[in-house]
Every structure is written in structure tokens, then in C-alpha cells.
Amino acid sequence: MIWTVRTRIGPLMLREQLEPEDEPGVLRLFQECDDWFEATTGGPSGPGDVQSLFYALPEGYSFEDKRIFTLRDGSRIVGLVDAVVGYPRPRACAVGAFLIAPSHRGRGVATAVAEILLSEAREAGFKEVTATTTDRWPAGDGFLRSLGFDLPGDRPTTDQPTARATLNLDRLA
């Protein structure tokens, strides 16, 4: 599927597909988003992170359960969304990475992309979307709240304090 995302900076293209020739563009996006990688993983991105998009799955899930969306401004990849369908339960979807290039942040791009994907999820019969959140990326918490996600009040106090935010799609209908 391909969608046109209408934004304040002009139309962008959202595509549900990652081709082998996209790897350099995704790697460039990952490097541009090192602030997110540092906050969420404790280190910069690396070439292995692109390959892990395909292999990082919950136990019992396969690549057929994975969805990877790229956002393009012309030929440049400026965003990426990684999700697993049917996780953590049937009729749910778990978002892993949701990256927007710094050049496109703060301009309504992420919200426009999320609205399209959430609408598609509702139409496909999904009832819930979850997303990983960390107190090391406050902008992510604000973004999730703006979309209607419920964020957990207490988070683990470990080196990587992450938790799951949840959005009930029936509530948005």
C-alpha cells in the first residue's frame, strides 16, 4: 500500500514495503535519528539495526507478522514505522520504532502518519495498538498522549526504563 500524507511541509509518501535498495536510505535515517537511538538503547545506531528490523520479533512470531512502513520526501527516506500485528494479543498491533528525521520533526508529520496508520488499523479490525515508551524520550510520551494513548504511571527503574503505552481503537471511532 502507498498513501499520500498531507503535511504542512507538503505531501509525503508512506509506503508499506521495504526493498533491499532502501537499506542505504534507512541507514541514513537511523544515523540522523541517533538522538532517539541514544535515548532508547543507550548507544548510537549501527548497520546491524537495519537488519534487525526484519528479525527482531517476539517469540512465536514470524516475518509475516511484521509491517515496516517508510516515509519519503521525494526519494529521501525521512521516516520509518515498525510494527508487529497480532501482538501482544489477537486484534492488537505493537509499534516498535516510529522514527521521523530531525528535519521533519515538529511539523505535524508524525501525527499525520499516525492518523493514517491508526485509521488503517481500525478498518482492518484491530482493537488495540501498543507502543514502547521510555522516560528517556519525553517527546515520545507527549506524542503518544496527543494521539490518545494511555501511558503507564509507574515505570521500572532500570538502565532502560521502558513501558507499554496502549490505545483502544474503539475509543477513537
Backbone as ProteinMPNN parsed JSONL, in Angstrom:
{"seq_chain_A": "MIWTVRTRIGPLMLREQLEPEDEPGVLRLFQECDDWFEATTGGPSGPGDVQSLFYALPEGYSFEDKRIFTLRDGSRIVGLVDAVVGYPRPRACAVGAFLIAPSHRGRGVATAVAEILLSEAREAGFKEVTATTTDRWPAGDGFLRSLGFDLPGDRPTTDQPTARATLNLDRLA", "coords_chain_A": {"N_chain_A": [[0.841, -1.181, 0.0], [0.361, 2.265, -0.624], [0.342, 5.531, 0.571], [-0.555, 8.977, 0.357], [0.661, 11.454, 2.348], [-0.554, 14.243, 3.723], [0.925, 17.17, 4.704], [2.094, 20.041, 6.601], [4.425, 20.754, 5.39], [4.199, 19.924, 2.859], [3.212, 17.3, 0.519], [3.955, 13.944, 1.448], [5.18, 10.597, 0.915], [3.949, 7.559, 2.092], [4.852, 4.282, 2.511], [4.108, 0.847, 2.608], [6.323, -1.218, 2.716], [9.524, -2.482, 2.355], [12.327, -2.371, 0.515], [15.282, -4.101, -0.713], [16.999, -2.175, -1.868], [16.425, 0.025, -0.376], [17.931, 0.046, 1.888], [20.377, 1.704, 2.227], [19.163, 4.264, 2.494], [17.547, 3.918, 4.763], [19.497, 3.359, 6.655], [20.803, 5.831, 6.632], [18.708, 7.415, 7.664], [18.545, 6.261, 10.225], [21.034, 7.039, 11.244], [20.65, 9.81, 11.267], [18.766, 9.918, 13.229], [20.072, 9.393, 15.591], [19.822, 10.57, 18.097], [17.417, 9.547, 19.1], [18.045, 6.793, 19.147], [20.157, 6.801, 21.016], [18.763, 7.643, 23.293], [16.853, 5.599, 23.606], [18.158, 3.128, 23.414], [20.606, 3.456, 24.514], [22.875, 3.712, 23.017], [24.49, 4.608, 19.858], [23.009, 4.23, 16.548], [23.577, 1.452, 14.326], [24.897, -0.431, 11.496], [23.806, -3.01, 11.787], [21.336, -2.528, 12.891], [19.49, -2.013, 10.876], [19.141, -4.514, 9.641], [18.089, -5.814, 11.847], [15.511, -4.914, 11.922], [14.062, -6.721, 10.437], [14.352, -9.097, 11.808], [13.91, -8.81, 14.53], [11.629, -9.895, 16.521], [8.809, -10.785, 18.57], [8.804, -13.785, 20.549], [7.592, -16.635, 18.906], [6.467, -15.342, 16.78], [6.522, -14.427, 13.28], [8.185, -13.223, 10.282], [6.056, -12.661, 8.619], [4.253, -11.472, 10.271], [5.171, -8.977, 10.632], [5.288, -5.491, 9.964], [6.632, -2.956, 8.039], [6.951, 0.368, 7.5], [7.848, 2.974, 5.303], [8.563, 6.43, 5.135], [8.633, 8.93, 2.767], [10.219, 11.756, 1.38], [10.182, 12.958, -1.524], [12.758, 11.217, -3.002], [14.083, 10.651, -0.703], [14.292, 8.884, 2.339], [12.53, 9.678, 5.131], [11.288, 8.845, 7.36], [10.193, 6.097, 9.437], [8.25, 3.338, 10.378], [7.791, 0.637, 12.458], [6.13, -2.346, 13.052], [4.339, -5.007, 14.737], [1.868, -7.236, 13.951], [-1.018, -8.619, 15.552], [0.064, -8.846, 18.033], [0.32, -7.664, 21.36], [-1.676, -9.527, 21.593], [-4.368, -11.228, 19.862], [-5.94, -9.199, 17.361], [-4.606, -6.938, 18.034], [-1.903, -4.585, 17.755], [1.519, -3.966, 17.808], [3.667, -1.292, 18.057], [6.991, -0.77, 17.306], [9.601, 0.785, 16.51], [9.238, 4.242, 15.731], [10.151, 6.457, 13.751], [11.105, 9.745, 12.855], [12.831, 11.87, 10.741], [15.049, 14.383, 12.013], [14.877, 16.768, 10.507], [12.246, 16.849, 9.766], [10.712, 16.856, 12.0], [8.398, 18.166, 14.465], [6.591, 19.393, 12.828], [4.124, 18.398, 12.376], [4.241, 16.065, 10.937], [4.653, 13.426, 12.0], [2.241, 13.075, 13.397], [0.387, 13.176, 11.274], [1.145, 10.872, 9.833], [0.694, 8.9, 11.811], [-2.097, 9.164, 12.147], [-3.07, 8.227, 9.694], [-2.144, 5.538, 9.742], [-3.373, 4.577, 12.095], [-6.06, 4.812, 11.396], [-6.132, 2.978, 9.285], [-5.551, 0.652, 10.747], [-7.837, 0.442, 12.401], [-9.805, 0.069, 10.402], [-8.972, -2.405, 9.493], [-9.785, -4.01, 11.494], [-8.438, -4.095, 13.903], [-8.247, -3.699, 17.435], [-6.67, -2.597, 19.353], [-3.682, -0.737, 19.917], [-0.342, -0.887, 20.797], [2.574, 0.7, 22.155], [6.044, 1.023, 22.676], [7.439, 2.885, 25.286], [9.654, 5.237, 26.767], [11.078, 6.837, 29.592], [13.231, 8.262, 28.899], [12.851, 9.526, 26.532], [11.103, 11.989, 26.327], [9.627, 13.448, 24.417], [8.437, 11.482, 22.926], [6.574, 10.413, 24.72], [4.846, 12.62, 24.957], [3.917, 12.764, 22.335], [2.574, 10.279, 22.08], [0.566, 10.623, 24.027], [-0.824, 12.759, 22.828], [-2.071, 11.45, 20.762], [-3.889, 9.942, 22.07], [-3.108, 7.723, 23.524], [-2.877, 5.684, 26.449], [-0.65, 6.08, 28.996], [1.57, 4.313, 31.117], [1.646, 4.904, 34.645], [3.678, 4.372, 36.574], [7.027, 3.481, 36.07], [9.482, 0.982, 35.364], [12.57, 1.085, 37.171], [15.217, 0.817, 35.839], [18.241, 0.389, 33.922], [17.235, 0.768, 31.375], [14.482, 2.105, 31.39], [11.567, 1.166, 30.332], [8.198, 1.0, 29.1], [4.844, -0.072, 28.215], [2.649, 1.729, 26.245], [-0.824, 2.175, 25.633], [-3.453, 2.147, 23.245], [-6.831, 2.235, 22.817], [-8.605, 1.414, 20.127], [-11.347, 1.407, 19.602], [-12.274, 3.445, 21.134], [-11.583, 5.663, 19.704], [-13.214, 5.694, 17.541]], "CA_chain_A": [[0.0, 0.0, 0.0], [1.032, 3.563, -0.664], [-0.539, 6.637, 0.944], [-0.028, 10.329, 0.326], [0.496, 12.083, 3.652], [-0.632, 15.7, 3.568], [1.544, 17.819, 5.853], [2.346, 21.481, 6.434], [5.606, 20.956, 4.542], [3.901, 19.359, 1.552], [2.859, 15.88, 0.523], [4.986, 12.92, 1.606], [4.67, 9.285, 0.539], [4.091, 6.494, 3.079], [4.817, 3.016, 1.783], [4.212, -0.377, 3.404], [7.208, -2.104, 1.988], [10.93, -2.121, 2.438], [13.052, -3.085, -0.535], [16.72, -4.14, -0.446], [17.659, -0.928, -2.272], [16.113, 1.056, 0.626], [18.825, -0.07, 3.043], [21.196, 2.903, 2.479], [18.315, 5.354, 2.963], [17.14, 3.626, 6.145], [20.698, 3.545, 7.465], [20.983, 7.286, 6.755], [17.688, 7.865, 8.615], [18.958, 5.819, 11.561], [22.126, 7.919, 11.682], [20.057, 11.111, 11.562], [17.949, 9.764, 14.436], [20.894, 8.871, 16.683], [19.318, 11.056, 19.385], [16.419, 8.572, 19.533], [18.738, 5.552, 19.483], [20.877, 7.023, 22.28], [17.786, 7.709, 24.383], [16.091, 4.363, 23.79], [19.003, 1.931, 23.523], [21.838, 3.781, 25.227], [24.002, 3.809, 22.099], [24.12, 5.055, 18.509], [22.566, 3.192, 15.617], [24.64, 0.811, 13.57], [24.404, -1.154, 10.323], [23.006, -4.161, 12.205], [19.986, -2.12, 13.259], [18.617, -2.138, 9.712], [18.81, -5.93, 9.523], [17.274, -6.248, 12.985], [14.108, -4.609, 11.623], [13.435, -7.92, 9.895], [14.495, -10.264, 12.674], [13.507, -8.527, 15.9], [10.225, -10.264, 16.659], [8.508, -11.526, 19.797], [8.847, -15.241, 20.42], [6.393, -17.219, 18.326], [6.004, -14.529, 15.65], [7.393, -14.554, 12.119], [8.269, -12.026, 9.452], [4.726, -12.379, 8.058], [3.543, -10.657, 11.257], [5.884, -7.701, 10.706], [4.984, -4.441, 8.986], [7.622, -1.878, 8.05], [6.498, 1.462, 6.654], [8.816, 4.05, 5.111], [8.02, 7.726, 4.766], [9.574, 9.512, 1.816], [10.106, 13.118, 0.878], [10.854, 12.7, -2.794], [13.432, 9.915, -2.938], [14.745, 10.538, 0.607], [13.534, 8.268, 3.424], [12.537, 10.613, 6.258], [10.576, 8.255, 8.482], [10.034, 4.648, 9.438], [7.419, 2.772, 11.435], [7.977, -0.814, 12.543], [5.057, -2.869, 13.888], [4.042, -6.442, 14.709], [0.421, -7.418, 14.043], [-1.427, -9.765, 16.362], [0.844, -8.849, 19.271], [0.559, -8.793, 22.253], [-2.813, -10.446, 21.565], [-5.088, -11.078, 18.589], [-6.606, -7.915, 17.095], [-3.761, -5.861, 18.556], [-0.728, -4.277, 16.949], [2.561, -3.352, 18.642], [4.608, -0.442, 17.332], [8.34, -0.748, 17.861], [10.214, 2.081, 16.168], [8.478, 5.251, 14.99], [11.204, 7.456, 13.57], [10.964, 10.851, 11.914], [14.1, 12.598, 10.629], [15.006, 15.685, 12.694], [14.471, 17.82, 9.562], [10.802, 16.798, 9.562], [10.038, 16.839, 13.302], [7.781, 19.404, 14.925], [5.844, 19.993, 11.722], [2.889, 17.646, 12.193], [4.461, 14.905, 10.067], [4.41, 12.19, 12.753], [0.806, 12.992, 13.666], [-0.291, 12.839, 10.015], [1.442, 9.46, 9.559], [-0.009, 8.091, 12.813], [-3.538, 9.182, 11.879], [-3.322, 7.304, 8.575], [-1.931, 4.147, 10.166], [-4.409, 4.211, 13.072], [-7.284, 4.626, 10.627], [-5.995, 1.687, 8.585], [-5.648, -0.414, 11.751], [-9.267, 0.327, 12.75], [-10.508, -0.52, 9.258], [-8.561, -3.806, 9.384], [-10.37, -4.768, 12.601], [-7.645, -4.078, 15.128], [-8.918, -3.049, 18.556], [-5.696, -2.002, 20.28], [-2.307, -0.51, 19.468], [0.579, -0.611, 21.896], [3.85, 1.285, 21.745], [7.037, 1.1, 23.74], [7.766, 4.243, 25.681], [10.715, 5.328, 27.75], [11.165, 8.177, 30.183], [14.407, 8.917, 28.313], [12.424, 10.199, 25.308], [9.852, 12.662, 26.712], [8.849, 13.848, 23.238], [7.633, 10.319, 22.55], [5.424, 10.364, 25.631], [3.925, 13.679, 24.561], [3.316, 12.36, 21.062], [1.607, 9.216, 22.336], [-0.584, 11.23, 24.721], [-1.594, 13.57, 21.879], [-2.841, 10.527, 19.934], [-4.883, 9.276, 22.91], [-2.57, 6.555, 24.222], [-2.762, 5.676, 27.901], [0.718, 5.767, 29.401], [1.644, 3.81, 32.491], [2.089, 5.903, 35.618], [4.956, 3.975, 37.16], [7.901, 2.754, 35.154], [10.602, 0.316, 36.025], [13.747, 1.94, 37.37], [16.394, 0.071, 35.414], [19.029, 1.15, 32.954], [16.361, 1.07, 30.246], [13.114, 2.123, 31.925], [10.564, 1.211, 29.272], [6.866, 0.507, 29.427], [3.946, -0.118, 27.062], [1.5, 2.628, 26.172], [-1.919, 1.46, 24.972], [-4.517, 2.928, 22.638], [-8.032, 1.485, 22.49], [-9.077, 1.986, 18.859], [-12.792, 1.603, 19.664], [-12.494, 4.734, 21.78], [-11.361, 6.714, 18.702], [-14.195, 5.578, 16.438]], "C_chain_A": [[0.886, 1.243, 0.0], [-0.009, 4.632, -0.347], [0.198, 7.948, 0.709], [-0.356, 10.96, 1.665], [0.538, 13.585, 3.44], [-0.093, 16.348, 4.844], [1.725, 19.304, 5.567], [3.547, 21.745, 5.545], [5.413, 20.368, 3.149], [3.595, 17.877, 1.647], [4.095, 14.984, 0.651], [4.354, 11.583, 1.233], [4.979, 8.268, 1.637], [3.896, 5.17, 2.363], [4.993, 1.839, 2.726], [5.036, -1.385, 2.61], [8.626, -1.589, 2.176], [11.663, -3.0, 1.44], [14.538, -3.113, -0.191], [17.44, -2.842, -0.809], [17.35, 0.231, -1.318], [17.123, 1.079, 1.771], [19.71, 1.162, 3.248], [20.38, 4.088, 3.007], [17.848, 5.158, 4.393], [18.334, 3.803, 7.076], [20.978, 5.036, 7.678], [19.971, 7.86, 7.75], [18.084, 7.482, 10.039], [20.076, 6.711, 12.094], [21.604, 9.305, 12.043], [19.29, 11.077, 12.885], [18.753, 9.176, 15.597], [20.442, 9.384, 18.045], [18.288, 10.088, 19.953], [17.096, 7.261, 19.949], [19.474, 5.683, 20.813], [19.909, 6.984, 23.454], [17.136, 6.358, 24.655], [16.942, 3.112, 23.969], [20.285, 2.181, 24.294], [23.054, 3.895, 24.326], [23.542, 4.268, 20.73], [23.619, 3.891, 17.66], [23.784, 2.609, 14.906], [24.054, 0.044, 12.406], [23.527, -2.35, 10.688], [21.582, -3.804, 12.575], [19.013, -2.219, 12.087], [18.201, -3.598, 9.553], [17.905, -6.384, 10.662], [15.805, -5.87, 12.8], [13.369, -5.864, 11.17], [13.391, -9.066, 10.895], [14.064, -10.043, 14.106], [11.997, -8.736, 16.023], [10.001, -10.939, 18.009], [8.534, -13.028, 19.53], [7.512, -15.752, 19.889], [5.837, -16.444, 17.141], [7.014, -14.634, 14.515], [7.374, -13.259, 11.316], [6.92, -11.668, 8.826], [3.897, -11.508, 8.994], [4.113, -9.239, 11.349], [5.405, -6.759, 9.612], [6.032, -3.349, 9.146], [7.165, -0.849, 7.021], [7.636, 2.471, 6.518], [8.073, 5.299, 4.666], [9.063, 8.415, 3.912], [9.191, 10.948, 1.457], [10.891, 13.114, -0.427], [11.474, 11.31, -2.713], [14.087, 9.666, -1.573], [13.808, 9.911, 1.639], [13.68, 9.153, 4.653], [11.777, 10.068, 7.463], [10.439, 6.758, 8.314], [9.164, 4.257, 10.622], [7.53, 1.262, 11.322], [6.908, -1.34, 13.498], [4.93, -4.379, 13.73], [2.533, -6.58, 14.903], [0.097, -8.686, 14.83], [-0.663, -9.888, 17.662], [0.497, -7.599, 20.075], [-0.61, -9.771, 22.346], [-3.491, -10.283, 20.201], [-5.826, -9.746, 18.545], [-5.912, -6.741, 17.775], [-2.577, -5.698, 17.612], [0.266, -3.563, 17.853], [3.531, -2.574, 17.767], [5.937, -0.491, 18.056], [8.942, 0.626, 17.626], [9.211, 2.952, 15.425], [9.424, 6.435, 14.866], [10.821, 8.5, 12.537], [12.296, 11.597, 11.924], [13.984, 13.947, 11.338], [14.545, 16.827, 11.788], [12.963, 17.904, 9.382], [10.018, 16.768, 10.884], [9.417, 18.197, 13.61], [6.949, 20.112, 13.864], [4.547, 19.239, 11.434], [3.023, 16.4, 11.35], [4.126, 13.607, 10.806], [2.924, 12.01, 13.029], [0.044, 12.594, 12.413], [-0.072, 11.368, 9.656], [0.659, 8.57, 10.518], [-1.506, 8.045, 12.53], [-3.899, 8.247, 10.728], [-3.211, 5.864, 9.041], [-2.971, 3.697, 11.188], [-5.75, 4.0, 12.376], [-7.263, 3.287, 9.89], [-6.131, 0.523, 9.564], [-7.103, -0.635, 12.166], [-10.032, -0.373, 11.636], [-10.176, -2.002, 9.084], [-9.077, -4.651, 10.552], [-9.53, -4.828, 13.857], [-8.376, -3.273, 16.194], [-7.96, -2.274, 19.448], [-4.354, -1.833, 19.588], [-1.488, -0.232, 20.716], [1.865, -0.033, 21.315], [4.784, 1.288, 22.94], [7.34, 2.559, 24.016], [8.855, 4.2, 26.745], [10.756, 6.734, 28.315], [12.397, 8.921, 29.685], [14.084, 9.634, 27.001], [11.086, 10.876, 25.582], [9.0, 13.102, 25.528], [7.951, 12.708, 22.771], [6.408, 10.18, 23.423], [4.389, 11.407, 25.244], [3.191, 13.336, 23.274], [2.242, 11.3, 21.29], [0.366, 9.757, 23.045], [-1.46, 12.019, 23.747], [-2.458, 12.706, 20.965], [-3.912, 9.791, 20.732], [-4.402, 8.034, 23.618], [-2.636, 6.77, 25.73], [-1.342, 5.254, 28.234], [0.719, 5.266, 30.831], [2.167, 4.892, 33.422], [3.452, 5.601, 36.186], [5.739, 3.172, 36.148], [8.98, 2.048, 35.939], [11.786, 1.268, 36.165], [14.998, 1.115, 37.113], [17.197, 0.954, 34.488], [18.207, 1.554, 31.736], [14.906, 1.063, 30.723], [12.076, 2.291, 30.822], [9.245, 0.648, 29.789], [6.039, 0.512, 28.151], [2.826, 0.891, 27.237], [0.436, 1.922, 25.336], [-2.963, 2.43, 24.443], [-5.655, 1.987, 22.272], [-8.642, 2.118, 21.24], [-10.589, 2.187, 18.829], [-13.119, 2.976, 20.25], [-12.356, 5.885, 20.78], [-12.431, 6.751, 17.623], [-15.274, 6.639, 16.508]], "O_chain_A": [[1.99, 1.257, 0.545], [-1.1, 4.641, -0.917], [1.419, 8.021, 0.846], [-1.517, 10.998, 2.072], [1.559, 14.131, 3.022], [-0.603, 16.096, 5.935], [1.536, 19.763, 4.441], [3.683, 22.84, 5.0], [6.352, 20.318, 2.354], [3.703, 17.273, 2.714], [5.134, 15.239, 0.041], [3.13, 11.451, 1.234], [6.127, 8.131, 2.061], [2.888, 4.964, 1.686], [5.91, 1.825, 3.547], [4.508, -2.269, 1.935], [8.869, -0.383, 2.153], [11.616, -4.227, 1.523], [15.015, -2.248, 0.544], [18.389, -2.452, -0.13], [17.946, 1.302, -1.435], [17.161, 2.038, 2.542], [19.792, 1.64, 4.38], [20.85, 4.831, 3.869], [17.762, 6.119, 5.157], [18.189, 4.342, 8.173], [21.345, 5.451, 8.777], [20.325, 8.694, 8.584], [17.968, 8.295, 10.956], [20.064, 7.095, 13.264], [22.061, 9.908, 13.014], [19.181, 12.091, 13.573], [18.188, 8.536, 16.485], [20.653, 8.709, 19.053], [18.28, 9.831, 21.157], [16.756, 6.687, 20.984], [19.422, 4.776, 21.644], [20.192, 6.371, 24.484], [16.892, 6.009, 25.81], [16.509, 2.146, 24.597], [20.975, 1.24, 24.685], [24.157, 4.149, 24.811], [22.342, 4.316, 20.46], [23.788, 2.724, 18.014], [24.865, 3.198, 14.892], [22.837, -0.121, 12.328], [22.591, -2.667, 9.954], [20.707, -4.669, 12.576], [17.828, -2.483, 12.292], [17.021, -3.882, 9.351], [17.047, -7.245, 10.466], [14.938, -6.447, 13.457], [12.192, -6.046, 11.481], [12.498, -9.911, 10.838], [13.87, -11.013, 14.838], [11.202, -7.864, 15.672], [10.902, -11.591, 18.535], [8.308, -13.471, 18.404], [6.446, -15.355, 20.359], [4.834, -16.851, 16.557], [8.197, -14.893, 14.738], [6.639, -12.324, 11.634], [6.666, -10.499, 8.535], [2.938, -10.871, 8.558], [3.577, -8.4, 12.075], [5.151, -7.175, 8.482], [6.288, -2.877, 10.254], [7.015, -1.151, 5.837], [8.311, 2.787, 7.498], [7.092, 5.234, 3.925], [10.236, 8.48, 4.28], [8.023, 11.287, 1.264], [12.114, 13.251, -0.429], [10.789, 10.339, -2.393], [14.593, 8.571, -1.325], [12.669, 10.35, 1.796], [14.782, 9.362, 5.159], [11.64, 10.756, 8.474], [10.551, 6.221, 7.212], [9.322, 4.778, 11.726], [7.384, 0.687, 10.243], [6.783, -0.851, 14.62], [5.355, -4.954, 12.728], [1.982, -6.101, 15.894], [0.825, -9.678, 14.784], [-0.731, -10.922, 18.327], [0.389, -6.529, 19.475], [-0.542, -10.743, 23.098], [-3.224, -9.324, 19.477], [-6.277, -9.236, 19.571], [-6.518, -5.707, 18.055], [-2.295, -6.564, 16.784], [-0.11, -2.649, 18.587], [4.14, -3.126, 16.85], [6.006, -0.28, 19.267], [8.802, 1.524, 18.457], [8.436, 2.467, 14.601], [9.495, 7.295, 15.744], [10.281, 8.177, 11.479], [12.825, 11.918, 12.988], [12.936, 14.589, 11.274], [13.889, 17.757, 12.256], [12.452, 18.915, 8.9], [8.791, 16.664, 10.874], [9.845, 19.23, 13.095], [6.64, 21.296, 13.995], [3.941, 19.418, 10.378], [2.025, 15.735, 11.07], [3.386, 12.775, 10.281], [2.403, 10.901, 12.906], [-0.857, 11.757, 12.481], [-1.005, 10.693, 9.221], [0.031, 7.6, 10.095], [-2.123, 6.988, 12.662], [-4.916, 7.556, 10.781], [-4.094, 5.053, 8.762], [-3.408, 2.547, 11.15], [-6.497, 3.092, 12.741], [-8.256, 2.559, 9.876], [-6.76, -0.485, 9.242], [-7.55, -1.778, 12.271], [-10.81, -1.292, 11.889], [-11.0, -2.768, 8.586], [-8.84, -5.858, 10.602], [-9.878, -5.548, 14.793], [-9.044, -2.284, 15.89], [-8.378, -1.401, 20.209], [-3.941, -2.668, 18.783], [-1.885, 0.552, 21.577], [2.196, -0.247, 20.149], [4.365, 1.525, 24.073], [7.479, 3.365, 23.096], [8.955, 3.248, 27.518], [10.501, 7.707, 27.606], [12.587, 10.092, 30.016], [14.956, 10.282, 26.422], [10.046, 10.399, 25.127], [7.773, 13.126, 25.628], [6.845, 12.936, 22.281], [5.324, 9.864, 22.933], [3.193, 11.117, 25.207], [1.994, 13.586, 23.142], [1.135, 11.404, 20.761], [-0.757, 9.389, 22.7], [-2.687, 11.961, 23.825], [-3.47, 13.178, 20.447], [-4.748, 9.095, 20.156], [-5.199, 7.346, 24.256], [-2.472, 7.886, 26.222], [-0.884, 4.195, 27.804], [-0.049, 5.748, 31.663], [3.02, 5.695, 33.044], [4.3, 6.49, 36.271], [5.201, 2.304, 35.461], [9.344, 2.463, 37.039], [11.962, 2.164, 35.34], [15.736, 0.764, 38.033], [16.873, 2.126, 34.292], [18.473, 2.593, 31.131], [14.181, 0.099, 30.475], [11.747, 3.409, 30.428], [9.199, -0.079, 30.781], [6.474, 1.036, 27.125], [2.139, 0.902, 28.259], [0.765, 1.156, 24.431], [-3.312, 3.409, 25.103], [-5.462, 1.046, 21.502], [-9.141, 3.242, 21.296], [-11.073, 3.055, 18.103], [-14.126, 3.588, 19.895], [-12.936, 6.952, 20.975], [-12.541, 7.726, 16.879], [-16.163, 6.672, 15.657]]}, "name": "protein", "num_of_chains": 1, "seq": "MIWTVRTRIGPLMLREQLEPEDEPGVLRLFQECDDWFEATTGGPSGPGDVQSLFYALPEGYSFEDKRIFTLRDGSRIVGLVDAVVGYPRPRACAVGAFLIAPSHRGRGVATAVAEILLSEAREAGFKEVTATTTDRWPAGDGFLRSLGFDLPGDRPTTDQPTARATLNLDRLA"}
